[in-house]
Amino acid sequence: SGALADAINKDFGSFDKFKEAFSAAAATQFGSGWAWLVKEGNKLAVVKTPNAETPLTQAGVTPLLTIDVWEHAYYVDYRNARPKYIETFLSSLANWDFAAKNFAG
């Protein structure tokens, strides 16, 4: 809700379209890495990074939310079902209060 939800709807078209973009980035990150919701200037974007790379090293980019798609993050509970882990993350594990605070700056 609030300003972050408004920005997601503005920049992605809807929360469902954001979830599709975020899920696709997380599912298609080959091997170890991350998917991120980031603020680039005044616009939101979804990016993915391999291994230990992070958008924190990019000027003007503020990470808002991330999902760890390294196998150690989900294997015990989900085995090889990364898409189920991503779905669960977005539906009940993502810390949206933290993301909203990051967005507010």
N, CA, C and O atoms as CSV, one atom per row, in Angstrom:
chain,resi,resn,atom,element,x,y,z
A,1,SER,N,N,0.841,-1.185,0.000
A,1,SER,CA,C,0.000,0.000,0.000
A,1,SER,C,C,0.882,1.242,0.000
A,1,SER,O,O,2.106,1.152,0.087
A,2,GLY,N,N,0.256,2.372,-0.097
A,2,GLY,CA,C,0.983,3.624,-0.003
A,2,GLY,C,C,1.776,3.976,-1.248
A,2,GLY,O,O,1.462,3.541,-2.356
A,3,ALA,N,N,2.814,4.776,-1.033
A,3,ALA,CA,C,3.609,5.313,-2.137
A,3,ALA,C,C,4.300,4.228,-2.950
A,3,ALA,O,O,4.397,4.342,-4.171
A,4,LEU,N,N,4.780,3.179,-2.294
A,4,LEU,CA,C,5.445,2.099,-3.025
A,4,LEU,C,C,4.450,1.377,-3.935
A,4,LEU,O,O,4.767,1.086,-5.089
A,5,ALA,N,N,3.272,1.091,-3.435
A,5,ALA,CA,C,2.253,0.438,-4.265
A,5,ALA,C,C,1.881,1.317,-5.450
A,5,ALA,O,O,1.712,0.827,-6.566
A,6,ASP,N,N,1.755,2.607,-5.205
A,6,ASP,CA,C,1.442,3.535,-6.300
A,6,ASP,C,C,2.541,3.509,-7.361
A,6,ASP,O,O,2.256,3.502,-8.559
A,7,ALA,N,N,3.793,3.495,-6.916
A,7,ALA,CA,C,4.921,3.471,-7.856
A,7,ALA,C,C,4.964,2.153,-8.632
A,7,ALA,O,O,5.249,2.149,-9.830
A,8,ILE,N,N,4.684,1.044,-7.964
A,8,ILE,CA,C,4.650,-0.256,-8.644
A,8,ILE,C,C,3.574,-0.245,-9.725
A,8,ILE,O,O,3.815,-0.681,-10.851
A,9,ASN,N,N,2.395,0.251,-9.385
A,9,ASN,CA,C,1.307,0.309,-10.369
A,9,ASN,C,C,1.657,1.226,-11.525
A,9,ASN,O,O,1.334,0.926,-12.675
A,10,LYS,N,N,2.314,2.345,-11.236
A,10,LYS,CA,C,2.697,3.299,-12.280
A,10,LYS,C,C,3.761,2.709,-13.203
A,10,LYS,O,O,3.644,2.800,-14.425
A,11,ASP,N,N,4.800,2.104,-12.619
A,11,ASP,CA,C,5.951,1.669,-13.412
A,11,ASP,C,C,5.804,0.280,-14.031
A,11,ASP,O,O,6.459,-0.024,-15.028
A,12,PHE,N,N,4.958,-0.556,-13.457
A,12,PHE,CA,C,4.777,-1.907,-14.005
A,12,PHE,C,C,3.379,-2.115,-14.595
A,12,PHE,O,O,3.155,-3.089,-15.314
A,13,GLY,N,N,2.451,-1.226,-14.303
A,13,GLY,CA,C,1.091,-1.375,-14.800
A,13,GLY,C,C,0.141,-1.970,-13.791
A,13,GLY,O,O,-1.050,-1.658,-13.793
A,14,SER,N,N,0.660,-2.833,-12.919
A,14,SER,CA,C,-0.136,-3.447,-11.848
A,14,SER,C,C,0.803,-4.256,-10.966
A,14,SER,O,O,1.940,-4.542,-11.341
A,15,PHE,N,N,0.307,-4.617,-9.789
A,15,PHE,CA,C,1.113,-5.466,-8.917
A,15,PHE,C,C,1.327,-6.838,-9.549
A,15,PHE,O,O,2.401,-7.424,-9.411
A,16,ASP,N,N,0.315,-7.350,-10.237
A,16,ASP,CA,C,0.460,-8.655,-10.899
A,16,ASP,C,C,1.558,-8.620,-11.960
A,16,ASP,O,O,2.318,-9.579,-12.097
A,17,LYS,N,N,1.643,-7.529,-12.707
A,17,LYS,CA,C,2.707,-7.427,-13.719
A,17,LYS,C,C,4.075,-7.291,-13.068
A,17,LYS,O,O,5.063,-7.810,-13.588
A,18,PHE,N,N,4.143,-6.595,-11.928
A,18,PHE,CA,C,5.395,-6.554,-11.181
A,18,PHE,C,C,5.788,-7.972,-10.766
A,18,PHE,O,O,6.933,-8.381,-10.957
A,19,LYS,N,N,4.831,-8.727,-10.194
A,19,LYS,CA,C,5.122,-10.097,-9.754
A,19,LYS,C,C,5.620,-10.948,-10.916
A,19,LYS,O,O,6.535,-11.752,-10.738
A,20,GLU,N,N,5.040,-10.789,-12.089
A,20,GLU,CA,C,5.497,-11.537,-13.264
A,20,GLU,C,C,6.946,-11.189,-13.602
A,20,GLU,O,O,7.755,-12.080,-13.862
A,21,ALA,N,N,7.270,-9.904,-13.597
A,21,ALA,CA,C,8.634,-9.479,-13.931
A,21,ALA,C,C,9.631,-9.944,-12.877
A,21,ALA,O,O,10.712,-10.429,-13.213
A,22,PHE,N,N,9.276,-9.801,-11.614
A,22,PHE,CA,C,10.155,-10.205,-10.522
A,22,PHE,C,C,10.357,-11.720,-10.533
A,22,PHE,O,O,11.480,-12.204,-10.387
A,23,SER,N,N,9.275,-12.454,-10.704
A,23,SER,CA,C,9.342,-13.922,-10.741
A,23,SER,C,C,10.181,-14.404,-11.915
A,23,SER,O,O,10.972,-15.337,-11.772
A,24,ALA,N,N,10.018,-13.779,-13.069
A,24,ALA,CA,C,10.799,-14.166,-14.250
A,24,ALA,C,C,12.285,-13.909,-14.014
A,24,ALA,O,O,13.121,-14.740,-14.370
A,25,ALA,N,N,12.619,-12.770,-13.421
A,25,ALA,CA,C,14.027,-12.470,-13.140
A,25,ALA,C,C,14.611,-13.492,-12.167
A,25,ALA,O,O,15.727,-13.972,-12.362
A,26,ALA,N,N,13.862,-13.819,-11.132
A,26,ALA,CA,C,14.343,-14.784,-10.134
A,26,ALA,C,C,14.460,-16.188,-10.721
A,26,ALA,O,O,15.417,-16.907,-10.432
A,27,ALA,N,N,13.499,-16.572,-11.534
A,27,ALA,CA,C,13.493,-17.931,-12.092
A,27,ALA,C,C,14.547,-18.123,-13.166
A,27,ALA,O,O,15.042,-19.234,-13.354
A,28,THR,N,N,14.895,-17.062,-13.870
A,28,THR,CA,C,15.828,-17.201,-14.986
A,28,THR,C,C,17.261,-16.820,-14.637
A,28,THR,O,O,18.141,-16.840,-15.497
A,29,GLN,N,N,17.496,-16.470,-13.367
A,29,GLN,CA,C,18.879,-16.220,-12.948
A,29,GLN,C,C,19.585,-17.564,-12.901
A,29,GLN,O,O,19.311,-18.387,-12.027
A,30,PHE,N,N,20.487,-17.784,-13.835
A,30,PHE,CA,C,21.176,-19.075,-13.912
A,30,PHE,C,C,22.096,-19.235,-12.711
A,30,PHE,O,O,22.886,-18.347,-12.392
A,31,GLY,N,N,21.981,-20.374,-12.056
A,31,GLY,CA,C,22.854,-20.669,-10.923
A,31,GLY,C,C,22.562,-19.773,-9.744
A,31,GLY,O,O,21.403,-19.535,-9.404
A,32,SER,N,N,23.610,-19.279,-9.122
A,32,SER,CA,C,23.488,-18.476,-7.917
A,32,SER,C,C,23.252,-17.011,-8.256
A,32,SER,O,O,23.763,-16.500,-9.253
A,33,GLY,N,N,22.474,-16.347,-7.416
A,33,GLY,CA,C,22.264,-14.928,-7.620
A,33,GLY,C,C,21.028,-14.402,-6.922
A,33,GLY,O,O,20.535,-14.979,-5.952
A,34,TRP,N,N,20.547,-13.291,-7.444
A,34,TRP,CA,C,19.506,-12.518,-6.789
A,34,TRP,C,C,18.582,-11.887,-7.826
A,34,TRP,O,O,18.982,-11.643,-8.965
A,35,ALA,N,N,17.347,-11.627,-7.418
A,35,ALA,CA,C,16.458,-10.747,-8.166
A,35,ALA,C,C,16.131,-9.587,-7.232
A,35,ALA,O,O,15.976,-9.766,-6.024
A,36,TRP,N,N,16.029,-8.404,-7.811
A,36,TRP,CA,C,15.870,-7.186,-7.016
A,36,TRP,C,C,14.744,-6.317,-7.557
A,36,TRP,O,O,14.527,-6.250,-8.767
A,37,LEU,N,N,14.035,-5.658,-6.664
A,37,LEU,CA,C,13.221,-4.502,-6.999
A,37,LEU,C,C,14.074,-3.312,-6.607
A,37,LEU,O,O,14.467,-3.176,-5.448
A,38,VAL,N,N,14.361,-2.448,-7.571
A,38,VAL,CA,C,15.224,-1.303,-7.312
A,38,VAL,C,C,14.540,-0.014,-7.754
A,38,VAL,O,O,13.639,-0.010,-8.592
A,39,LYS,N,N,15.002,1.064,-7.161
A,39,LYS,CA,C,14.588,2.403,-7.559
A,39,LYS,C,C,15.769,3.019,-8.298
A,39,LYS,O,O,16.850,3.184,-7.732
A,40,GLU,N,N,15.555,3.355,-9.555
A,40,GLU,CA,C,16.575,4.002,-10.386
A,40,GLU,C,C,16.092,5.410,-10.663
A,40,GLU,O,O,15.255,5.619,-11.541
A,41,GLY,N,N,16.607,6.372,-9.928
A,41,GLY,CA,C,16.092,7.731,-10.049
A,41,GLY,C,C,14.670,7.770,-9.535
A,41,GLY,O,O,14.433,7.511,-8.355
A,42,ASN,N,N,13.716,8.088,-10.396
A,42,ASN,CA,C,12.304,8.148,-10.003
A,42,ASN,C,C,11.494,6.989,-10.546
A,42,ASN,O,O,10.264,7.039,-10.547
A,43,LYS,N,N,12.162,5.951,-11.004
A,43,LYS,CA,C,11.469,4.823,-11.631
A,43,LYS,C,C,11.871,3.508,-10.955
A,43,LYS,O,O,13.019,3.335,-10.546
A,44,LEU,N,N,10.922,2.599,-10.845
A,44,LEU,CA,C,11.203,1.267,-10.314
A,44,LEU,C,C,11.581,0.334,-11.453
A,44,LEU,O,O,11.126,0.489,-12.586
A,45,ALA,N,N,12.426,-0.639,-11.124
A,45,ALA,CA,C,12.830,-1.647,-12.105
A,45,ALA,C,C,13.097,-2.955,-11.389
A,45,ALA,O,O,13.352,-2.978,-10.185
A,46,VAL,N,N,13.037,-4.031,-12.131
A,46,VAL,CA,C,13.442,-5.346,-11.644
A,46,VAL,C,C,14.743,-5.695,-12.343
A,46,VAL,O,O,14.844,-5.615,-13.567
A,47,VAL,N,N,15.733,-6.082,-11.560
A,47,VAL,CA,C,17.015,-6.508,-12.108
A,47,VAL,C,C,17.416,-7.818,-11.451
A,47,VAL,O,O,16.902,-8.185,-10.394
A,48,LYS,N,N,18.337,-8.511,-12.091
A,48,LYS,CA,C,18.896,-9.714,-11.480
A,48,LYS,C,C,20.407,-9.605,-11.524
A,48,LYS,O,O,20.976,-8.998,-12.431
A,49,THR,N,N,21.043,-10.198,-10.539
A,49,THR,CA,C,22.494,-10.161,-10.478
A,49,THR,C,C,23.016,-11.561,-10.174
A,49,THR,O,O,22.409,-12.295,-9.393
A,50,PRO,N,N,24.135,-11.933,-10.785
A,50,PRO,CA,C,24.711,-13.250,-10.517
A,50,PRO,C,C,25.618,-13.221,-9.289
A,50,PRO,O,O,26.155,-12.182,-8.906
A,51,ASN,N,N,25.762,-14.372,-8.705
A,51,ASN,CA,C,26.731,-14.600,-7.624
A,51,ASN,C,C,26.608,-13.551,-6.535
A,51,ASN,O,O,25.531,-13.392,-5.961
A,52,ALA,N,N,27.673,-12.835,-6.236
A,52,ALA,CA,C,27.650,-11.854,-5.151
A,52,ALA,C,C,27.519,-10.420,-5.645
A,52,ALA,O,O,27.752,-9.487,-4.876
A,53,GLU,N,N,27.152,-10.220,-6.907
A,53,GLU,CA,C,26.969,-8.863,-7.415
A,53,GLU,C,C,25.739,-8.230,-6.771
A,53,GLU,O,O,24.790,-8.920,-6.399
A,54,THR,N,N,25.774,-6.918,-6.647
A,54,THR,CA,C,24.700,-6.194,-5.999
A,54,THR,C,C,24.493,-4.836,-6.662
A,54,THR,O,O,25.460,-4.220,-7.109
A,55,PRO,N,N,23.252,-4.357,-6.735
A,55,PRO,CA,C,23.025,-3.023,-7.278
A,55,PRO,C,C,23.534,-1.910,-6.357
A,55,PRO,O,O,23.550,-0.744,-6.750
A,56,LEU,N,N,23.943,-2.255,-5.157
A,56,LEU,CA,C,24.481,-1.248,-4.238
A,56,LEU,C,C,25.706,-0.555,-4.802
A,56,LEU,O,O,26.042,0.550,-4.375
A,57,THR,N,N,26.379,-1.184,-5.756
A,57,THR,CA,C,27.591,-0.607,-6.337
A,57,THR,C,C,27.292,0.327,-7.508
A,57,THR,O,O,28.212,0.919,-8.072
A,58,GLN,N,N,26.030,0.466,-7.877
A,58,GLN,CA,C,25.652,1.301,-9.016
A,58,GLN,C,C,25.130,2.652,-8.527
A,58,GLN,O,O,24.216,2.704,-7.704
A,59,ALA,N,N,25.700,3.724,-9.023
A,59,ALA,CA,C,25.271,5.063,-8.636
A,59,ALA,C,C,23.819,5.299,-9.028
A,59,ALA,O,O,23.398,4.943,-10.128
A,60,GLY,N,N,23.068,5.893,-8.133
A,60,GLY,CA,C,21.690,6.249,-8.422
A,60,GLY,C,C,20.694,5.114,-8.327
A,60,GLY,O,O,19.526,5.292,-8.671
A,61,VAL,N,N,21.131,3.939,-7.865
A,61,VAL,CA,C,20.244,2.783,-7.746
A,61,VAL,C,C,20.076,2.437,-6.263
A,61,VAL,O,O,21.057,2.263,-5.540
A,62,THR,N,N,18.819,2.341,-5.824
A,62,THR,CA,C,18.515,1.991,-4.437
A,62,THR,C,C,17.781,0.654,-4.410
A,62,THR,O,O,16.659,0.562,-4.909
A,63,PRO,N,N,18.392,-0.384,-3.836
A,63,PRO,CA,C,17.682,-1.655,-3.689
A,63,PRO,C,C,16.522,-1.504,-2.704
A,63,PRO,O,O,16.679,-0.909,-1.638
A,64,LEU,N,N,15.369,-2.041,-3.064
A,64,LEU,CA,C,14.203,-1.974,-2.195
A,64,LEU,C,C,13.845,-3.335,-1.617
A,64,LEU,O,O,13.448,-3.443,-0.457
A,65,LEU,N,N,13.988,-4.366,-2.431
A,65,LEU,CA,C,13.586,-5.717,-2.040
A,65,LEU,C,C,14.412,-6.704,-2.845
A,65,LEU,O,O,14.692,-6.468,-4.020
A,66,THR,N,N,14.797,-7.793,-2.231
A,66,THR,CA,C,15.566,-8.799,-2.961
A,66,THR,C,C,15.146,-10.197,-2.550
A,66,THR,O,O,14.652,-10.423,-1.445
A,67,ILE,N,N,15.355,-11.124,-3.464
A,67,ILE,CA,C,15.170,-12.548,-3.181
A,67,ILE,C,C,16.466,-13.257,-3.534
A,67,ILE,O,O,17.030,-13.063,-4.611
A,68,ASP,N,N,16.912,-14.062,-2.626
A,68,ASP,CA,C,18.112,-14.874,-2.797
A,68,ASP,C,C,17.714,-16.140,-3.555
A,68,ASP,O,O,16.912,-16.927,-3.051
A,69,VAL,N,N,18.253,-16.350,-4.742
A,69,VAL,CA,C,17.924,-17.560,-5.495
A,69,VAL,C,C,19.090,-18.541,-5.533
A,69,VAL,O,O,19.118,-19.454,-6.358
A,70,TRP,N,N,20.047,-18.347,-4.639
A,70,TRP,CA,C,21.081,-19.360,-4.466
A,70,TRP,C,C,20.386,-20.595,-3.909
A,70,TRP,O,O,19.489,-20.484,-3.074
A,71,GLU,N,N,20.785,-21.734,-4.357
A,71,GLU,CA,C,20.121,-22.979,-3.967
A,71,GLU,C,C,20.027,-23.152,-2.444
A,71,GLU,O,O,19.050,-23.715,-1.950
A,72,HIS,N,N,21.021,-22.681,-1.706
A,72,HIS,CA,C,20.991,-22.848,-0.243
A,72,HIS,C,C,19.808,-22.129,0.398
A,72,HIS,O,O,19.412,-22.475,1.512
A,73,ALA,N,N,19.234,-21.135,-0.284
A,73,ALA,CA,C,18.130,-20.361,0.276
A,73,ALA,C,C,16.819,-21.144,0.304
A,73,ALA,O,O,15.944,-20.855,1.121
A,74,TYR,N,N,16.677,-22.121,-0.570
A,74,TYR,CA,C,15.374,-22.782,-0.668
A,74,TYR,C,C,15.428,-24.305,-0.742
A,74,TYR,O,O,14.378,-24.940,-0.654
A,75,TYR,N,N,16.586,-24.914,-0.899
A,75,TYR,CA,C,16.649,-26.337,-1.192
A,75,TYR,C,C,16.039,-27.206,-0.096
A,75,TYR,O,O,15.346,-28.177,-0.402
A,76,VAL,N,N,16.277,-26.884,1.156
A,76,VAL,CA,C,15.766,-27.724,2.252
A,76,VAL,C,C,14.238,-27.788,2.208
A,76,VAL,O,O,13.653,-28.856,2.386
A,77,ASP,N,N,13.602,-26.654,1.974
A,77,ASP,CA,C,12.139,-26.619,1.978
A,77,ASP,C,C,11.500,-26.919,0.627
A,77,ASP,O,O,10.398,-27.465,0.572
A,78,TYR,N,N,12.187,-26.565,-0.473
A,78,TYR,CA,C,11.557,-26.639,-1.789
A,78,TYR,C,C,12.266,-27.544,-2.788
A,78,TYR,O,O,11.793,-27.721,-3.910
A,79,ARG,N,N,13.390,-28.115,-2.389
A,79,ARG,CA,C,14.196,-28.944,-3.286
A,79,ARG,C,C,14.496,-28.166,-4.574
A,79,ARG,O,O,15.055,-27.072,-4.506
A,80,ASN,N,N,14.144,-28.694,-5.714
A,80,ASN,CA,C,14.443,-28.027,-6.984
A,80,ASN,C,C,13.292,-27.171,-7.499
A,80,ASN,O,O,13.282,-26.773,-8.664
A,81,ALA,N,N,12.336,-26.892,-6.644
A,81,ALA,CA,C,11.149,-26.139,-7.051
A,81,ALA,C,C,11.338,-24.636,-6.819
A,81,ALA,O,O,10.628,-24.031,-6.016
A,82,ARG,N,N,12.298,-24.047,-7.527
A,82,ARG,CA,C,12.556,-22.613,-7.373
A,82,ARG,C,C,11.291,-21.778,-7.629
A,82,ARG,O,O,11.041,-20.841,-6.871
A,83,PRO,N,N,10.481,-22.073,-8.661
A,83,PRO,CA,C,9.263,-21.270,-8.880
A,83,PRO,C,C,8.313,-21.270,-7.674
A,83,PRO,O,O,7.701,-20.243,-7.379
A,84,LYS,N,N,8.183,-22.393,-6.981
A,84,LYS,CA,C,7.324,-22.444,-5.791
A,84,LYS,C,C,7.904,-21.574,-4.679
A,84,LYS,O,O,7.162,-20.898,-3.967
A,85,TYR,N,N,9.219,-21.589,-4.528
A,85,TYR,CA,C,9.889,-20.730,-3.548
A,85,TYR,C,C,9.633,-19.259,-3.882
A,85,TYR,O,O,9.334,-18.472,-2.984
A,86,ILE,N,N,9.743,-18.880,-5.134
A,86,ILE,CA,C,9.519,-17.493,-5.548
A,86,ILE,C,C,8.079,-17.083,-5.257
A,86,ILE,O,O,7.827,-15.992,-4.744
A,87,GLU,N,N,7.142,-17.961,-5.587
A,87,GLU,CA,C,5.726,-17.695,-5.322
A,87,GLU,C,C,5.482,-17.489,-3.830
A,87,GLU,O,O,4.780,-16.556,-3.441
A,88,THR,N,N,6.053,-18.348,-2.999
A,88,THR,CA,C,5.896,-18.233,-1.558
A,88,THR,C,C,6.546,-16.956,-1.038
A,88,THR,O,O,5.993,-16.288,-0.164
A,89,PHE,N,N,7.707,-16.619,-1.568
A,89,PHE,CA,C,8.382,-15.391,-1.164
A,89,PHE,C,C,7.468,-14.184,-1.399
A,89,PHE,O,O,7.279,-13.360,-0.505
A,90,LEU,N,N,6.913,-14.088,-2.588
A,90,LEU,CA,C,6.087,-12.933,-2.921
A,90,LEU,C,C,4.762,-12.918,-2.167
A,90,LEU,O,O,4.229,-11.846,-1.882
A,91,SER,N,N,4.227,-14.077,-1.844
A,91,SER,CA,C,2.917,-14.121,-1.185
A,91,SER,C,C,3.000,-13.999,0.331
A,91,SER,O,O,2.041,-13.548,0.959
A,92,SER,N,N,4.134,-14.393,0.945
A,92,SER,CA,C,4.134,-14.360,2.408
A,92,SER,C,C,5.482,-14.080,3.077
A,92,SER,O,O,5.522,-13.876,4.290
A,93,LEU,N,N,6.569,-14.064,2.336
A,93,LEU,CA,C,7.872,-13.862,2.968
A,93,LEU,C,C,8.470,-12.474,2.737
A,93,LEU,O,O,9.260,-12.005,3.556
A,94,ALA,N,N,8.116,-11.823,1.655
A,94,ALA,CA,C,8.683,-10.510,1.334
A,94,ALA,C,C,8.333,-9.513,2.430
A,94,ALA,O,O,7.198,-9.470,2.903
A,95,ASN,N,N,9.313,-8.717,2.826
A,95,ASN,CA,C,9.113,-7.708,3.868
A,95,ASN,C,C,8.775,-6.378,3.200
A,95,ASN,O,O,9.657,-5.561,2.935
A,96,TRP,N,N,7.497,-6.175,2.934
A,96,TRP,CA,C,7.056,-4.981,2.220
A,96,TRP,C,C,7.189,-3.719,3.057
A,96,TRP,O,O,7.352,-2.632,2.501
A,97,ASP,N,N,7.122,-3.835,4.382
A,97,ASP,CA,C,7.342,-2.659,5.232
A,97,ASP,C,C,8.775,-2.157,5.062
A,97,ASP,O,O,9.005,-0.951,4.968
A,98,PHE,N,N,9.726,-3.072,5.023
A,98,PHE,CA,C,11.131,-2.724,4.812
A,98,PHE,C,C,11.327,-2.092,3.436
A,98,PHE,O,O,12.031,-1.091,3.302
A,99,ALA,N,N,10.700,-2.684,2.411
A,99,ALA,CA,C,10.802,-2.142,1.055
A,99,ALA,C,C,10.224,-0.734,0.983
A,99,ALA,O,O,10.790,0.140,0.327
A,100,ALA,N,N,9.099,-0.517,1.657
A,100,ALA,CA,C,8.477,0.809,1.649
A,100,ALA,C,C,9.366,1.839,2.336
A,100,ALA,O,O,9.442,2.983,1.888
A,101,LYS,N,N,10.033,1.453,3.410
A,101,LYS,CA,C,10.973,2.366,4.090
A,101,LYS,C,C,12.151,2.683,3.187
A,101,LYS,O,O,12.596,3.830,3.135
A,102,ASN,N,N,12.665,1.689,2.476
A,102,ASN,CA,C,13.752,1.922,1.527
A,102,ASN,C,C,13.296,2.875,0.422
A,102,ASN,O,O,14.043,3.764,0.014
A,103,PHE,N,N,12.075,2.685,-0.055
A,103,PHE,CA,C,11.536,3.526,-1.112
A,103,PHE,C,C,11.395,4.976,-0.641
A,103,PHE,O,O,11.693,5.910,-1.385
A,104,ALA,N,N,10.944,5.150,0.590
A,104,ALA,CA,C,10.735,6.493,1.134
A,104,ALA,C,C,12.065,7.224,1.350
A,104,ALA,O,O,12.124,8.453,1.395
A,105,GLY,N,N,13.129,6.424,1.483
A,105,GLY,CA,C,14.463,6.986,1.594
A,105,GLY,C,C,14.821,7.377,2.966
A,105,GLY,O,O,15.925,7.868,3.200
